[in-house]
Amino acid sequence: MKKILILIVFLVAGLASQVNAQTLKFGHLDISQLITVMPERAAALTVIEKEAADLEAMLGTMQTELQNMYVDYTENRETLSDLIRQAKEEDIQMKQQRIDTFRQQADQQLQQKQQELMVPIFDAADKAIAEVAKEEGLLYVFDISSRVVLYKSTQSIDVLPLVKKKMGIE
């Protein structure tokens, strides 16, 4: 009986040491901080800012035209016949509607362009993170910028420097 008890104690001790040998490894990084320092992001922002400036210039031109139409209408309203006054009012309303439609379409176009340019950047970051995680033997890498992770242990590895190095970012 003593031999069986001693055997069980050694088995339990052996299993416990085997579990300790398989330490779980986790990593974390602030993905927004990584994206901010990527050179591809700066190039994408330049393209988006130029497109936004072009659309803003067009919108400004349209608004100036509307303002001129309105000033002309208000200055000459008393001298216009009912038919011409009604036609000018309709022109002003239609111009305002075209401006509103243009503004909405411009916002949509900018959002699509931003997504089109940023998706490859996020994909490159994801790829580098996956490679570093594999090299370091990590089970999970958490994004701490999202504030979903409420606590991170000092045993969790900050993989941001490793990922930046992998991507050639200083």
MARPALO-855064 format. One record per atom (N, C-alpha, C): atom name; chain; residue in three letters; x, y, z; residue number from 1. Coordinates in Angstrom, 2 decimals, padded with zeros to 5 digits. Layout:
N
- atome; chaine; residu; east; north; up; num
- CA; A; ALA; X; Y; Z; NUM
...
***
This chain:
170
- atome; chaine; residu; east; north; up; num
- N; A; MET; 000.82; -001.18; 000.00; 1
- CA; A; MET; 000.00; 000.00; 000.00; 1
- C; A; MET; 000.87; 001.25; 000.00; 1
- N; A; LYS; 001.97; 001.21; 000.80; 2
- CA; A; LYS; 002.88; 002.36; 000.86; 2
- C; A; LYS; 003.51; 002.59; -000.50; 2
- N; A; LYS; 003.80; 001.50; -001.21; 3
- CA; A; LYS; 004.42; 001.63; -002.52; 3
- C; A; LYS; 003.47; 002.30; -003.51; 3
- N; A; ILE; 002.20; 001.99; -003.44; 4
- CA; A; ILE; 001.20; 002.59; -004.34; 4
- C; A; ILE; 001.06; 004.08; -004.01; 4
- N; A; LEU; 001.02; 004.42; -002.74; 5
- CA; A; LEU; 000.91; 005.82; -002.31; 5
- C; A; LEU; 002.12; 006.62; -002.77; 5
- N; A; ILE; 003.32; 006.05; -002.63; 6
- CA; A; ILE; 004.54; 006.73; -003.08; 6
- C; A; ILE; 004.53; 006.90; -004.59; 6
- N; A; LEU; 004.05; 005.88; -005.30; 7
- CA; A; LEU; 003.96; 005.94; -006.76; 7
- C; A; LEU; 003.00; 007.05; -007.19; 7
- N; A; ILE; 001.87; 007.17; -006.52; 8
- CA; A; ILE; 000.88; 008.21; -006.84; 8
- C; A; ILE; 001.47; 009.60; -006.58; 8
- N; A; VAL; 002.19; 009.77; -005.48; 9
- CA; A; VAL; 002.82; 011.06; -005.16; 9
- C; A; VAL; 003.81; 011.43; -006.25; 9
- N; A; PHE; 004.63; 010.48; -006.71; 10
- CA; A; PHE; 005.60; 010.77; -007.77; 10
- C; A; PHE; 004.90; 011.10; -009.09; 10
- N; A; LEU; 003.81; 010.40; -009.38; 11
- CA; A; LEU; 003.06; 010.68; -010.61; 11
- C; A; LEU; 002.46; 012.09; -010.58; 11
- N; A; VAL; 001.86; 012.45; -009.46; 12
- CA; A; VAL; 001.26; 013.79; -009.32; 12
- C; A; VAL; 002.35; 014.85; -009.41; 12
- N; A; ALA; 003.48; 014.62; -008.75; 13
- CA; A; ALA; 004.58; 015.59; -008.80; 13
- C; A; ALA; 005.12; 015.71; -010.22; 13
- N; A; GLY; 005.21; 014.61; -010.92; 14
- CA; A; GLY; 005.68; 014.63; -012.30; 14
- C; A; GLY; 004.73; 015.38; -013.21; 14
- N; A; LEU; 003.42; 015.16; -013.03; 15
- CA; A; LEU; 002.42; 015.87; -013.84; 15
- C; A; LEU; 002.45; 017.36; -013.54; 15
- N; A; ALA; 002.59; 017.72; -012.29; 16
- CA; A; ALA; 002.63; 019.14; -011.90; 16
- C; A; ALA; 003.83; 019.84; -012.52; 16
- N; A; SER; 004.97; 019.19; -012.52; 17
- CA; A; SER; 006.15; 019.82; -013.11; 17
- C; A; SER; 006.02; 019.90; -014.63; 17
- N; A; GLN; 005.32; 018.93; -015.24; 18
- CA; A; GLN; 005.12; 018.96; -016.68; 18
- C; A; GLN; 004.19; 020.12; -017.06; 18
- N; A; VAL; 003.16; 020.38; -016.27; 19
- CA; A; VAL; 002.24; 021.50; -016.53; 19
- C; A; VAL; 002.98; 022.82; -016.39; 19
- N; A; ASN; 003.84; 022.94; -015.38; 20
- CA; A; ASN; 004.61; 024.17; -015.19; 20
- C; A; ASN; 005.57; 024.40; -016.35; 20
- N; A; ALA; 006.07; 023.34; -016.95; 21
- CA; A; ALA; 007.01; 023.47; -018.06; 21
- C; A; ALA; 006.33; 024.03; -019.31; 21
- N; A; GLN; 005.04; 023.84; -019.41; 22
- CA; A; GLN; 004.29; 024.34; -020.56; 22
- C; A; GLN; 003.66; 025.69; -020.20; 22
- N; A; THR; 004.46; 026.69; -019.99; 23
- CA; A; THR; 003.99; 028.00; -019.62; 23
- C; A; THR; 003.27; 028.65; -020.80; 23
- N; A; LEU; 002.13; 029.20; -020.51; 24
- CA; A; LEU; 001.36; 029.89; -021.54; 24
- C; A; LEU; 001.98; 031.27; -021.77; 24
- N; A; LYS; 002.13; 031.64; -023.03; 25
- CA; A; LYS; 002.75; 032.93; -023.34; 25
- C; A; LYS; 001.74; 033.80; -024.09; 25
- N; A; PHE; 001.64; 035.03; -023.63; 26
- CA; A; PHE; 000.74; 036.00; -024.24; 26
- C; A; PHE; 001.52; 037.26; -024.59; 26
- N; A; GLY; 001.02; 037.97; -025.57; 27
- CA; A; GLY; 001.64; 039.24; -025.95; 27
- C; A; GLY; 000.59; 040.32; -026.07; 27
- N; A; HIS; 001.04; 041.54; -026.13; 28
- CA; A; HIS; 000.13; 042.67; -026.30; 28
- C; A; HIS; 000.84; 043.76; -027.09; 28
- N; A; LEU; 000.04; 044.63; -027.71; 29
- CA; A; LEU; 000.56; 045.82; -028.36; 29
- C; A; LEU; -000.57; 046.80; -028.58; 29
- N; A; ASP; -000.21; 048.02; -028.83; 30
- CA; A; ASP; -001.17; 049.07; -029.17; 30
- C; A; ASP; -001.14; 049.20; -030.69; 30
- N; A; ILE; -002.13; 048.61; -031.35; 31
- CA; A; ILE; -002.11; 048.57; -032.82; 31
- C; A; ILE; -002.21; 049.97; -033.42; 31
- N; A; SER; -002.92; 050.86; -032.76; 32
- CA; A; SER; -003.02; 052.22; -033.29; 32
- C; A; SER; -001.66; 052.91; -033.28; 32
- N; A; GLN; -000.86; 052.61; -032.27; 33
- CA; A; GLN; 000.49; 053.16; -032.20; 33
- C; A; GLN; 001.34; 052.60; -033.35; 33
- N; A; LEU; 001.17; 051.32; -033.65; 34
- CA; A; LEU; 001.91; 050.70; -034.76; 34
- C; A; LEU; 001.49; 051.33; -036.09; 34
- N; A; ILE; 000.21; 051.44; -036.32; 35
- CA; A; ILE; -000.29; 052.00; -037.58; 35
- C; A; ILE; 000.20; 053.43; -037.75; 35
- N; A; THR; 000.24; 054.19; -036.67; 36
- CA; A; THR; 000.67; 055.59; -036.73; 36
- C; A; THR; 002.09; 055.74; -037.24; 36
- N; A; VAL; 002.97; 054.81; -036.91; 37
- CA; A; VAL; 004.38; 054.95; -037.31; 37
- C; A; VAL; 004.71; 054.26; -038.63; 37
- N; A; MET; 003.72; 053.63; -039.24; 38
- CA; A; MET; 003.98; 052.96; -040.51; 38
- C; A; MET; 004.09; 053.99; -041.64; 38
- N; A; PRO; 005.14; 053.93; -042.45; 39
- CA; A; PRO; 005.30; 054.90; -043.54; 39
- C; A; PRO; 004.17; 054.84; -044.57; 39
- N; A; GLU; 003.58; 053.67; -044.75; 40
- CA; A; GLU; 002.49; 053.54; -045.70; 40
- C; A; GLU; 001.29; 054.39; -045.30; 40
- N; A; ARG; 001.11; 054.57; -044.00; 41
- CA; A; ARG; -000.01; 055.39; -043.50; 41
- C; A; ARG; 000.17; 056.84; -043.91; 41
- N; A; ALA; 001.38; 057.35; -043.81; 42
- CA; A; ALA; 001.63; 058.74; -044.20; 42
- C; A; ALA; 001.34; 058.95; -045.67; 42
- N; A; ALA; 001.73; 058.00; -046.51; 43
- CA; A; ALA; 001.45; 058.11; -047.94; 43
- C; A; ALA; -000.06; 058.06; -048.21; 43
- N; A; ALA; -000.76; 057.19; -047.49; 44
- CA; A; ALA; -002.21; 057.09; -047.65; 44
- C; A; ALA; -002.90; 058.38; -047.22; 44
- N; A; LEU; -002.44; 058.94; -046.11; 45
- CA; A; LEU; -003.04; 060.20; -045.63; 45
- C; A; LEU; -002.83; 061.33; -046.63; 45
- N; A; THR; -001.68; 061.36; -047.28; 46
- CA; A; THR; -001.41; 062.39; -048.29; 46
- C; A; THR; -002.40; 062.28; -049.44; 46
- N; A; VAL; -002.65; 061.07; -049.89; 47
- CA; A; VAL; -003.60; 060.85; -050.98; 47
- C; A; VAL; -005.01; 061.27; -050.55; 47
- N; A; ILE; -005.40; 060.87; -049.35; 48
- CA; A; ILE; -006.74; 061.20; -048.85; 48
- C; A; ILE; -006.89; 062.71; -048.68; 48
- N; A; GLU; -005.87; 063.36; -048.14; 49
- CA; A; GLU; -005.94; 064.81; -047.93; 49
- C; A; GLU; -006.04; 065.56; -049.26; 49
- N; A; LYS; -005.32; 065.09; -050.29; 50
- CA; A; LYS; -005.39; 065.74; -051.60; 50
- C; A; LYS; -006.79; 065.58; -052.20; 50
- N; A; GLU; -007.32; 064.38; -052.10; 51
- CA; A; GLU; -008.66; 064.15; -052.63; 51
- C; A; GLU; -009.69; 064.98; -051.87; 51
- N; A; ALA; -009.54; 065.08; -050.56; 52
- CA; A; ALA; -010.46; 065.89; -049.75; 52
- C; A; ALA; -010.35; 067.36; -050.15; 52
- N; A; ALA; -009.14; 067.84; -050.39; 53
- CA; A; ALA; -008.95; 069.24; -050.80; 53
- C; A; ALA; -009.59; 069.51; -052.16; 53
- N; A; ASP; -009.45; 068.56; -053.10; 54
- CA; A; ASP; -010.07; 068.72; -054.42; 54
- C; A; ASP; -011.60; 068.78; -054.30; 54
- N; A; LEU; -012.16; 067.90; -053.49; 55
- CA; A; LEU; -013.61; 067.89; -053.31; 55
- C; A; LEU; -014.08; 069.15; -052.59; 55
- N; A; GLU; -013.30; 069.60; -051.63; 56
- CA; A; GLU; -013.64; 070.82; -050.89; 56
- C; A; GLU; -013.61; 072.04; -051.81; 56
- N; A; ALA; -012.64; 072.08; -052.71; 57
- CA; A; ALA; -012.55; 073.19; -053.67; 57
- C; A; ALA; -013.78; 073.20; -054.58; 57
- N; A; MET; -014.18; 072.02; -055.04; 58
- CA; A; MET; -015.37; 071.94; -055.89; 58
- C; A; MET; -016.61; 072.38; -055.13; 58
- N; A; LEU; -016.71; 071.95; -053.89; 59
- CA; A; LEU; -017.84; 072.34; -053.05; 59
- C; A; LEU; -017.85; 073.85; -052.83; 59
- N; A; GLY; -016.68; 074.43; -052.61; 60
- CA; A; GLY; -016.58; 075.89; -052.44; 60
- C; A; GLY; -017.04; 076.63; -053.68; 60
- N; A; THR; -016.66; 076.13; -054.85; 61
- CA; A; THR; -017.09; 076.74; -056.11; 61
- C; A; THR; -018.61; 076.69; -056.23; 61
- N; A; MET; -019.18; 075.55; -055.91; 62
- CA; A; MET; -020.63; 075.38; -055.99; 62
- C; A; MET; -021.34; 076.32; -055.01; 62
- N; A; GLN; -020.80; 076.46; -053.82; 63
- CA; A; GLN; -021.42; 077.34; -052.82; 63
- C; A; GLN; -021.32; 078.81; -053.23; 63
- N; A; THR; -020.20; 079.19; -053.85; 64
- CA; A; THR; -020.05; 080.55; -054.34; 64
- C; A; THR; -021.07; 080.84; -055.43; 64
- N; A; GLU; -021.26; 079.88; -056.32; 65
- CA; A; GLU; -022.27; 080.03; -057.37; 65
- C; A; GLU; -023.66; 080.20; -056.76; 65
- N; A; LEU; -023.97; 079.41; -055.75; 66
- CA; A; LEU; -025.27; 079.51; -055.08; 66
- C; A; LEU; -025.43; 080.88; -054.42; 66
- N; A; GLN; -024.38; 081.32; -053.75; 67
- CA; A; GLN; -024.43; 082.62; -053.08; 67
- C; A; GLN; -024.65; 083.74; -054.11; 67
- N; A; ASN; -023.95; 083.66; -055.24; 68
- CA; A; ASN; -024.13; 084.67; -056.30; 68
- C; A; ASN; -025.55; 084.63; -056.87; 68
- N; A; MET; -026.09; 083.43; -057.04; 69
- CA; A; MET; -027.47; 083.31; -057.52; 69
- C; A; MET; -028.44; 083.95; -056.53; 69
- N; A; TYR; -028.21; 083.72; -055.25; 70
- CA; A; TYR; -029.10; 084.25; -054.23; 70
- C; A; TYR; -029.00; 085.77; -054.15; 70
- N; A; VAL; -027.79; 086.31; -054.21; 71
- CA; A; VAL; -027.59; 087.77; -054.17; 71
- C; A; VAL; -028.28; 088.41; -055.37; 71
- N; A; ASP; -028.08; 087.84; -056.55; 72
- CA; A; ASP; -028.71; 088.36; -057.77; 72
- C; A; ASP; -030.23; 088.32; -057.63; 72
- N; A; TYR; -030.74; 087.23; -057.09; 73
- CA; A; TYR; -032.18; 087.09; -056.91; 73
- C; A; TYR; -032.71; 088.14; -055.94; 73
- N; A; THR; -032.07; 088.30; -054.78; 74
- CA; A; THR; -032.58; 089.24; -053.78; 74
- C; A; THR; -032.49; 090.69; -054.25; 74
- N; A; GLU; -031.45; 091.02; -055.04; 75
- CA; A; GLU; -031.29; 092.38; -055.54; 75
- C; A; GLU; -032.35; 092.72; -056.60; 75
- N; A; ASN; -032.75; 091.74; -057.37; 76
- CA; A; ASN; -033.65; 091.99; -058.50; 76
- C; A; ASN; -035.05; 091.41; -058.30; 76
- N; A; ARG; -035.34; 090.87; -057.15; 77
- CA; A; ARG; -036.62; 090.20; -056.91; 77
- C; A; ARG; -037.81; 091.11; -057.20; 77
- N; A; GLU; -037.74; 092.35; -056.80; 78
- CA; A; GLU; -038.88; 093.27; -056.95; 78
- C; A; GLU; -039.16; 093.61; -058.41; 78
- N; A; THR; -038.14; 093.51; -059.24; 79
- CA; A; THR; -038.33; 093.90; -060.65; 79
- C; A; THR; -038.64; 092.71; -061.55; 79
- N; A; LEU; -038.60; 091.50; -061.00; 80
- CA; A; LEU; -038.83; 090.31; -061.82; 80
- C; A; LEU; -040.31; 089.98; -061.90; 80
- N; A; SER; -040.69; 089.43; -063.04; 81
- CA; A; SER; -042.07; 088.96; -063.17; 81
- C; A; SER; -042.23; 087.70; -062.31; 81
- N; A; ASP; -043.47; 087.35; -062.03; 82
- CA; A; ASP; -043.74; 086.19; -061.18; 82
- C; A; ASP; -043.14; 084.91; -061.77; 82
- N; A; LEU; -043.23; 084.74; -063.06; 83
- CA; A; LEU; -042.72; 083.54; -063.72; 83
- C; A; LEU; -041.19; 083.45; -063.61; 83
- N; A; ILE; -040.50; 084.55; -063.85; 84
- CA; A; ILE; -039.04; 084.55; -063.76; 84
- C; A; ILE; -038.60; 084.40; -062.31; 84
- N; A; ARG; -039.30; 085.06; -061.38; 85
- CA; A; ARG; -038.96; 084.94; -059.96; 85
- C; A; ARG; -039.11; 083.48; -059.50; 85
- N; A; GLN; -040.20; 082.85; -059.91; 86
- CA; A; GLN; -040.43; 081.46; -059.55; 86
- C; A; GLN; -039.34; 080.56; -060.16; 86
- N; A; ALA; -038.94; 080.81; -061.38; 87
- CA; A; ALA; -037.89; 080.02; -062.04; 87
- C; A; ALA; -036.56; 080.19; -061.30; 87
- N; A; LYS; -036.23; 081.41; -060.90; 88
- CA; A; LYS; -034.98; 081.65; -060.17; 88
- C; A; LYS; -035.00; 080.99; -058.79; 88
- N; A; GLU; -036.15; 081.02; -058.13; 89
- CA; A; GLU; -036.27; 080.36; -056.82; 89
- C; A; GLU; -036.07; 078.85; -056.97; 89
- N; A; GLU; -036.65; 078.29; -058.03; 90
- CA; A; GLU; -036.47; 076.86; -058.28; 90
- C; A; GLU; -035.01; 076.54; -058.61; 90
- N; A; ASP; -034.35; 077.42; -059.36; 91
- CA; A; ASP; -032.93; 077.23; -059.67; 91
- C; A; ASP; -032.09; 077.23; -058.39; 91
- N; A; ILE; -032.40; 078.15; -057.49; 92
- CA; A; ILE; -031.66; 078.23; -056.22; 92
- C; A; ILE; -031.88; 076.97; -055.40; 92
- N; A; GLN; -033.13; 076.50; -055.33; 93
- CA; A; GLN; -033.43; 075.28; -054.58; 93
- C; A; GLN; -032.74; 074.07; -055.20; 93
- N; A; MET; -032.75; 073.97; -056.51; 94
- CA; A; MET; -032.10; 072.84; -057.19; 94
- C; A; MET; -030.59; 072.88; -056.97; 94
- N; A; LYS; -030.01; 074.08; -057.01; 95
- CA; A; LYS; -028.57; 074.22; -056.77; 95
- C; A; LYS; -028.24; 073.78; -055.35; 95
- N; A; GLN; -029.06; 074.16; -054.37; 96
- CA; A; GLN; -028.84; 073.75; -052.98; 96
- C; A; GLN; -028.93; 072.23; -052.85; 96
- N; A; GLN; -029.89; 071.62; -053.54; 97
- CA; A; GLN; -030.03; 070.16; -053.51; 97
- C; A; GLN; -028.81; 069.49; -054.14; 97
- N; A; ARG; -028.30; 070.04; -055.23; 98
- CA; A; ARG; -027.11; 069.47; -055.87; 98
- C; A; ARG; -025.90; 069.57; -054.95; 98
- N; A; ILE; -025.80; 070.68; -054.23; 99
- CA; A; ILE; -024.70; 070.85; -053.27; 99
- C; A; ILE; -024.81; 069.81; -052.16; 99
- N; A; ASP; -026.02; 069.62; -051.63; 100
- CA; A; ASP; -026.22; 068.63; -050.56; 100
- C; A; ASP; -025.89; 067.22; -051.05; 100
- N; A; THR; -026.33; 066.89; -052.25; 101
- CA; A; THR; -026.03; 065.57; -052.83; 101
- C; A; THR; -024.54; 065.41; -053.05; 101
- N; A; PHE; -023.89; 066.45; -053.57; 102
- CA; A; PHE; -022.46; 066.40; -053.79; 102
- C; A; PHE; -021.71; 066.18; -052.48; 102
- N; A; ARG; -022.13; 066.88; -051.44; 103
- CA; A; ARG; -021.48; 066.76; -050.12; 103
- C; A; ARG; -021.59; 065.32; -049.61; 103
- N; A; GLN; -022.77; 064.72; -049.73; 104
- CA; A; GLN; -022.97; 063.35; -049.26; 104
- C; A; GLN; -022.12; 062.37; -050.08; 104
- N; A; GLN; -022.11; 062.54; -051.39; 105
- CA; A; GLN; -021.34; 061.64; -052.25; 105
- C; A; GLN; -019.83; 061.82; -052.01; 105
- N; A; ALA; -019.41; 063.04; -051.75; 106
- CA; A; ALA; -017.99; 063.30; -051.48; 106
- C; A; ALA; -017.57; 062.62; -050.18; 106
- N; A; ASP; -018.42; 062.68; -049.16; 107
- CA; A; ASP; -018.12; 062.01; -047.89; 107
- C; A; ASP; -018.01; 060.50; -048.09; 107
- N; A; GLN; -018.92; 059.94; -048.86; 108
- CA; A; GLN; -018.88; 058.50; -049.14; 108
- C; A; GLN; -017.62; 058.14; -049.92; 108
- N; A; GLN; -017.28; 058.95; -050.90; 109
- CA; A; GLN; -016.10; 058.69; -051.71; 109
- C; A; GLN; -014.83; 058.74; -050.86; 109
- N; A; LEU; -014.75; 059.70; -049.96; 110
- CA; A; LEU; -013.58; 059.79; -049.08; 110
- C; A; LEU; -013.49; 058.59; -048.15; 110
- N; A; GLN; -014.63; 058.16; -047.62; 111
- CA; A; GLN; -014.62; 056.99; -046.75; 111
- C; A; GLN; -014.18; 055.74; -047.51; 111
- N; A; GLN; -014.66; 055.59; -048.73; 112
- CA; A; GLN; -014.26; 054.43; -049.54; 112
- C; A; GLN; -012.77; 054.48; -049.86; 112
- N; A; LYS; -012.28; 055.66; -050.19; 113
- CA; A; LYS; -010.86; 055.81; -050.52; 113
- C; A; LYS; -010.00; 055.50; -049.29; 113
- N; A; GLN; -010.44; 055.99; -048.14; 114
- CA; A; GLN; -009.69; 055.73; -046.91; 114
- C; A; GLN; -009.65; 054.23; -046.63; 114
- N; A; GLN; -010.78; 053.57; -046.76; 115
- CA; A; GLN; -010.81; 052.13; -046.52; 115
- C; A; GLN; -009.92; 051.40; -047.53; 115
- N; A; GLU; -010.01; 051.79; -048.79; 116
- CA; A; GLU; -009.22; 051.17; -049.84; 116
- C; A; GLU; -007.72; 051.29; -049.56; 116
- N; A; LEU; -007.30; 052.44; -049.04; 117
- CA; A; LEU; -005.89; 052.66; -048.78; 117
- C; A; LEU; -005.43; 052.07; -047.44; 117
- N; A; MET; -006.33; 051.98; -046.47; 118
- CA; A; MET; -005.92; 051.52; -045.14; 118
- C; A; MET; -005.97; 050.00; -044.98; 118
- N; A; VAL; -006.80; 049.32; -045.74; 119
- CA; A; VAL; -006.90; 047.86; -045.61; 119
- C; A; VAL; -005.54; 047.17; -045.82; 119
- N; A; PRO; -004.79; 047.51; -046.88; 120
- CA; A; PRO; -003.48; 046.86; -047.03; 120
- C; A; PRO; -002.52; 047.18; -045.88; 120
- N; A; ILE; -002.65; 048.34; -045.28; 121
- CA; A; ILE; -001.80; 048.72; -044.15; 121
- C; A; ILE; -002.12; 047.84; -042.94; 121
- N; A; PHE; -003.40; 047.67; -042.66; 122
- CA; A; PHE; -003.80; 046.80; -041.55; 122
- C; A; PHE; -003.42; 045.35; -041.83; 122
- N; A; ASP; -003.54; 044.93; -043.09; 123
- CA; A; ASP; -003.15; 043.56; -043.45; 123
- C; A; ASP; -001.65; 043.34; -043.21; 123
- N; A; ALA; -000.83; 044.31; -043.58; 124
- CA; A; ALA; 000.62; 044.19; -043.36; 124
- C; A; ALA; 000.94; 044.13; -041.87; 124
- N; A; ALA; 000.24; 044.94; -041.08; 125
- CA; A; ALA; 000.45; 044.92; -039.63; 125
- C; A; ALA; 000.03; 043.56; -039.06; 125
- N; A; ASP; -001.12; 043.06; -039.49; 126
- CA; A; ASP; -001.59; 041.76; -039.01; 126
- C; A; ASP; -000.61; 040.65; -039.36; 126
- N; A; LYS; -000.07; 040.70; -040.56; 127
- CA; A; LYS; 000.89; 039.68; -041.00; 127
- C; A; LYS; 002.15; 039.71; -040.12; 127
- N; A; ALA; 002.66; 040.91; -039.88; 128
- CA; A; ALA; 003.87; 041.04; -039.05; 128
- C; A; ALA; 003.60; 040.58; -037.62; 128
- N; A; ILE; 002.43; 040.92; -037.09; 129
- CA; A; ILE; 002.08; 040.50; -035.73; 129
- C; A; ILE; 002.01; 038.97; -035.66; 129
- N; A; ALA; 001.39; 038.36; -036.66; 130
- CA; A; ALA; 001.29; 036.90; -036.69; 130
- C; A; ALA; 002.66; 036.24; -036.76; 130
- N; A; GLU; 003.55; 036.81; -037.57; 131
- CA; A; GLU; 004.90; 036.25; -037.68; 131
- C; A; GLU; 005.67; 036.35; -036.36; 131
- N; A; VAL; 005.57; 037.50; -035.72; 132
- CA; A; VAL; 006.26; 037.69; -034.43; 132
- C; A; VAL; 005.66; 036.75; -033.38; 132
- N; A; ALA; 004.35; 036.64; -033.36; 133
- CA; A; ALA; 003.70; 035.76; -032.38; 133
- C; A; ALA; 004.15; 034.32; -032.57; 133
- N; A; LYS; 004.25; 033.91; -033.82; 134
- CA; A; LYS; 004.69; 032.54; -034.10; 134
- C; A; LYS; 006.15; 032.35; -033.66; 134
- N; A; GLU; 007.00; 033.31; -033.99; 135
- CA; A; GLU; 008.41; 033.23; -033.62; 135
- C; A; GLU; 008.60; 033.19; -032.10; 135
- N; A; GLU; 007.77; 033.93; -031.38; 136
- CA; A; GLU; 007.90; 034.03; -029.93; 136
- C; A; GLU; 007.10; 032.93; -029.20; 136
- N; A; GLY; 006.35; 032.13; -029.95; 137
- CA; A; GLY; 005.56; 031.06; -029.34; 137
- C; A; GLY; 004.39; 031.57; -028.52; 137
- N; A; LEU; 003.78; 032.66; -028.96; 138
- CA; A; LEU; 002.66; 033.25; -028.21; 138
- C; A; LEU; 001.35; 032.59; -028.61; 138
- N; A; LEU; 000.49; 032.40; -027.62; 139
- CA; A; LEU; -000.83; 031.85; -027.90; 139
- C; A; LEU; -001.77; 032.94; -028.42; 139
- N; A; TYR; -001.72; 034.11; -027.81; 140
- CA; A; TYR; -002.57; 035.23; -028.17; 140
- C; A; TYR; -001.75; 036.52; -028.12; 140
- N; A; VAL; -002.15; 037.46; -028.97; 141
- CA; A; VAL; -001.62; 038.82; -028.90; 141
- C; A; VAL; -002.84; 039.73; -028.78; 141
- N; A; PHE; -002.88; 040.50; -027.72; 142
- CA; A; PHE; -004.02; 041.37; -027.45; 142
- C; A; PHE; -003.72; 042.80; -027.89; 142
- N; A; ASP; -004.73; 043.45; -028.44; 143
- CA; A; ASP; -004.63; 044.86; -028.80; 143
- C; A; ASP; -005.08; 045.68; -027.60; 143
- N; A; ILE; -004.16; 046.36; -026.96; 144
- CA; A; ILE; -004.51; 047.11; -025.75; 144
- C; A; ILE; -005.05; 048.50; -026.05; 144
- N; A; SER; -005.06; 048.90; -027.32; 145
- CA; A; SER; -005.61; 050.23; -027.65; 145
- C; A; SER; -007.12; 050.24; -027.57; 145
- N; A; SER; -007.74; 049.09; -027.69; 146
- CA; A; SER; -009.20; 049.01; -027.72; 146
- C; A; SER; -009.84; 049.08; -026.34; 146
- N; A; ARG; -009.04; 048.97; -025.31; 147
- CA; A; ARG; -009.49; 049.00; -023.92; 147
- C; A; ARG; -010.41; 047.81; -023.59; 147
- N; A; VAL; -010.41; 046.78; -024.44; 148
- CA; A; VAL; -011.14; 045.56; -024.11; 148
- C; A; VAL; -010.35; 044.78; -023.08; 148
- N; A; VAL; -009.04; 044.80; -023.20; 149
- CA; A; VAL; -008.18; 044.14; -022.22; 149
- C; A; VAL; -008.07; 045.09; -021.02; 149
- N; A; LEU; -008.61; 044.66; -019.93; 150
- CA; A; LEU; -008.65; 045.53; -018.76; 150
- C; A; LEU; -007.42; 045.37; -017.86; 150
- N; A; TYR; -006.69; 044.30; -018.05; 151
- CA; A; TYR; -005.50; 044.06; -017.25; 151
- C; A; TYR; -004.50; 043.30; -018.10; 151
- N; A; LYS; -003.24; 043.68; -017.96; 152
- CA; A; LYS; -002.18; 042.91; -018.61; 152
- C; A; LYS; -001.10; 042.66; -017.58; 152
- N; A; SER; -000.66; 041.45; -017.55; 153
- CA; A; SER; 000.36; 041.03; -016.60; 153
- C; A; SER; 001.73; 041.50; -017.07; 153
- N; A; THR; 002.64; 041.62; -016.15; 154
- CA; A; THR; 004.02; 041.94; -016.52; 154
- C; A; THR; 004.66; 040.77; -017.26; 154
- N; A; GLN; 004.04; 039.61; -017.21; 155
- CA; A; GLN; 004.54; 038.46; -017.94; 155
- C; A; GLN; 004.12; 038.49; -019.41; 155
- N; A; SER; 003.13; 039.30; -019.74; 156
- CA; A; SER; 002.71; 039.46; -021.13; 156
- C; A; SER; 003.79; 040.25; -021.86; 156
- N; A; ILE; 004.13; 039.80; -023.05; 157
- CA; A; ILE; 005.22; 040.40; -023.81; 157
- C; A; ILE; 004.68; 041.56; -024.65; 157
- N; A; ASP; 005.32; 042.72; -024.56; 158
- CA; A; ASP; 004.97; 043.84; -025.44; 158
- C; A; ASP; 005.65; 043.57; -026.78; 158
- N; A; VAL; 004.85; 043.19; -027.76; 159
- CA; A; VAL; 005.41; 042.79; -029.06; 159
- C; A; VAL; 005.57; 043.97; -030.01; 159
- N; A; LEU; 005.18; 045.16; -029.60; 160
- CA; A; LEU; 005.29; 046.32; -030.50; 160
- C; A; LEU; 006.72; 046.52; -031.01; 160
- N; A; PRO; 007.73; 046.53; -030.15; 161
- CA; A; PRO; 009.09; 046.70; -030.68; 161
- C; A; PRO; 009.50; 045.58; -031.64; 161
- N; A; LEU; 009.07; 044.37; -031.35; 162
- CA; A; LEU; 009.42; 043.24; -032.22; 162
- C; A; LEU; 008.74; 043.36; -033.58; 162
- N; A; VAL; 007.49; 043.78; -033.57; 163
- CA; A; VAL; 006.73; 043.94; -034.82; 163
- C; A; VAL; 007.32; 045.09; -035.63; 163
- N; A; LYS; 007.65; 046.20; -034.97; 164
- CA; A; LYS; 008.28; 047.32; -035.68; 164
- C; A; LYS; 009.58; 046.89; -036.31; 164
- N; A; LYS; 010.36; 046.11; -035.59; 165
- CA; A; LYS; 011.63; 045.62; -036.13; 165
- C; A; LYS; 011.38; 044.71; -037.32; 165
- N; A; LYS; 010.39; 043.83; -037.22; 166
- CA; A; LYS; 010.05; 042.91; -038.29; 166
- C; A; LYS; 009.64; 043.68; -039.55; 166
- N; A; MET; 008.97; 044.85; -039.36; 167
- CA; A; MET; 008.50; 045.65; -040.48; 167
- C; A; MET; 009.55; 046.66; -040.96; 167
- N; A; GLY; 010.67; 046.73; -040.26; 168
- CA; A; GLY; 011.72; 047.67; -040.65; 168
- C; A; GLY; 011.41; 049.10; -040.25; 168
- N; A; ILE; 010.65; 049.28; -039.19; 169
- CA; A; ILE; 010.27; 050.60; -038.71; 169
- C; A; ILE; 011.10; 050.92; -037.48; 169
- N; A; GLU; 011.65; 052.12; -037.42; 170
- CA; A; GLU; 012.46; 052.51; -036.26; 170
- C; A; GLU; 011.66; 053.26; -035.26; 170
***
